[in-house]
């Protein structure tokens, strides 16, 4: 919405702001922000996603290596909402290892 009301805020300016934010955040928080950007998840969903990735038991259910997807639909409590639903996110193992 900020870009809608501020015509001077270009895509490049928004990316620069995110990079500034990531540079000053603690490393673990910065990685969650990057994960949210890669997946398009809401902040609270990104945190839940990282928890699932870091748990060796849930990771095998959550990540499908053949299609390189995070299967959010397998965890409806965290990702299926009345408004915005997250079913899949395409992401490589390299990017997941940063979480």
N, C-alpha and C positions, 0 to 999 in steps of 0.2 A: 504494500500500500504506500510505503514511503516513496517509492519510485514514481507511483502514479501522481502524487501531489508535488513531487520535486523533480522537475524535468532535467535538472543538472546532474541527477544521480544516474549515471550510466552503468552498464553492466561491469565495465572495468573499475569504476569507483566502488561498486558494491563488493567486487572480488578483493580489491585493495583493503577495504574495511574488514573483511573476514580474515585476510592474511594478517592484518595488524592485531586483531583479536586473538588469533591462534598463537602469534608470537609472544603475547604477554600472559597467556593462560598457563596453568600447570600442564605438564606434558600429558597426563592422563585425561584431563578435561579437553585439551586440544584434540586428542585422538577421537574422543566422542563427538566433538563438533565436526571433524573431518568425516567420520562415519555417517553422521546425519546428512552431510552434504552429498556423499556418495550414494546413499540409499534413498534420500528424500523423506526420511522418517521425521516425525515430530520429535522435539527434544526428549520428552519422556520415553517415547518409543525407541529412540536411539540408545538411551541408557539401558532399557530392557533388552534390546538386541545385543548390545555388548556383553551384558551378563550372560545371555544364552550362548554367545560365541565363546566366552571364557570358561564355561562349564563343559568339561569333556563329555559328560553324559548327554546333555541337551544338544551339543554341537552336531553330533552325528545325525540327529533327527532334523535339525534346523538347516543345515547346509547340504545342498545337493551338488556334489563336485562335478557330475556329468553335465549338468546344465549351468553350473556356476551361479546358483541362485540361493538366496536366503528364503526359506519357505515360511513366511510369517503366518500363513493360514493354518499351520500346524499348532500355533499358539494363539488361539482366538482371544483369550482373555487379555493379552497384551496388545494385539494389533487389529482386531476387528471391532470397529466402533460404529455408532449410529451414523456419524457424518463421514469422516474420511477413513476408508479401510485400506490397510496395507496387506497385500496378498503375497507379492514376490519382490525381491530386489536382486538385480544382477550385479555380481561383484566377484572379482578374482580372489584367489587364495592369497596372493601377494598383498592385496589391500586388507584382507581380513587379518593377516598376521600382525598388522599394525595395532589392532584393537587389544 
